[in-house]
Amino acid sequence: MYEKEMKALSDYYVSLGYEAGRWHIGGEHPHLEECAVRLLAPLQSKRVLEIGYQAGGFAVPVIYALHGDGTFGYTGIDSGEYANSVDGNVIEGFLRKNNIASGKYKFNKGDAHVFLKKLDAGQFDLILVDHYKPLYPREFLTIIKRQLLSPQGYILFHDVLERASKAWVQCRNMCDMFGYSWEMDDNVPGGLAVVRKKSNHTRSQCFLKMAYAQTVILKTGAGMKLADVVAGVKRAIRNRMP
Ligand SMILES: C[S@@+](CC[C@H](N)C(=O)[O-])C[C@H]1O[C@@H](n2cnc3c(N)ncnc32)[C@H](O)[C@@H]1O
């Protein structure tokens, strides 16, 4: 599955004169996108957010598979930090060249945390977290706080059996704390955690939990500044349940 699309994408990079280290499509494909497309199939809407799109190894097959669905949309965010990540304009150019209507996808450049903080609640049915591994808990907390996942949606954390194993321990604790269930998809190289909100857990964002999670993330050095923590605690106190 998706072999034709991946070959076309590879050929495109070669045609642009990109050398091997200039782009990378990892061994997790096509298992990762097969899992995503399968999970999205029964959902009423199919809005996808990918944190760390790199060279489009996940994005392109998913867009190919779902662009005909009226409810589908793809949003990607990548800081371009890794040497083998490709500018989003280049990936968009590939899709346009292959007649995939441009209104269905947007590849953004920037830091994931800054980007997520600008998004509105309930925007996505599937969020793939696949960027710098120590930052997974930071992004998960923002997803929870800003309620970025639709009630029926999924969050996928990639590489949780390998490079993201430490970060996943924290994310798993956050699942327990904030009412999310999780299961493992071992078919995906590196391991994939599939996370959902528990339906019987309506409002679990109590301010103490939020403050605790923020502090843990700060302590583990996942990139959150003290000022952010203080602001987060203040916000949590303001929004707390009676
Ligand atoms: C493992 S690769 C992503 C692979 C991609 N999801 C795929 O399936 O082919 C990680 C990507 O995360 C990006 N990245 C690293 N830190 C980031 C950050 N703080 N915000 C956004 N993107 C980041 C890197 O530039 C890199 O392209």
The ligand as an ORCA input file, in Angstrom:
! r2SCAN-3c Opt
* xyz 0 1
  C      11.071     11.970     13.191
  S      10.870     13.346     12.145
  C       9.174     13.239     11.658
  C       8.859     12.106     10.718
  C       7.524     12.246     10.025
  N       6.443     12.374     10.975
  C       7.233     11.070      9.126
  O       6.297     10.301      9.435
  O       7.907     10.902      8.111
  C      10.871     14.683     13.280
  C      10.592     16.062     12.691
  O      10.265     16.932     13.791
  C      10.767     18.223     13.529
  N      10.892     18.941     14.822
  C      11.836     18.792     15.785
  N      11.591     19.607     16.824
  C      10.457     20.292     16.521
  C       9.687     21.289     17.190
  N      10.027     21.761     18.396
  N       8.573     21.764     16.591
  C       8.202     21.308     15.360
  N       8.899     20.375     14.686
  C      10.004     19.867     15.249
  C      12.087     17.980     12.806
  O      12.476     19.089     12.018
  C      11.775     16.719     11.984
  O      11.419     17.061     10.672
*
